[in-house]
Amino acid sequence: MVGGIFGGPIGSAIGGAVGGAIEGGGDSKDSGQAEAFEQALGSFAMQIANDAMADFDEVMAETEEDA
């Protein structure tokens, strides 16, 4: 499932952690890994969104200067 995207042992670990979180099963180690992955993924998504917003703001500023 999710782990297949990344491949290899990293993908297996991620897939297992996310799968355990989705299914609600697993031990506390899997739960902790899933929570850590979710936090890292959220941080990464916020960084991408912030970069995109900064690019948008820059383009809008250039557009206002041209008008």
Beta strands, then each sheet from edge to edge (+ up, - down):
end
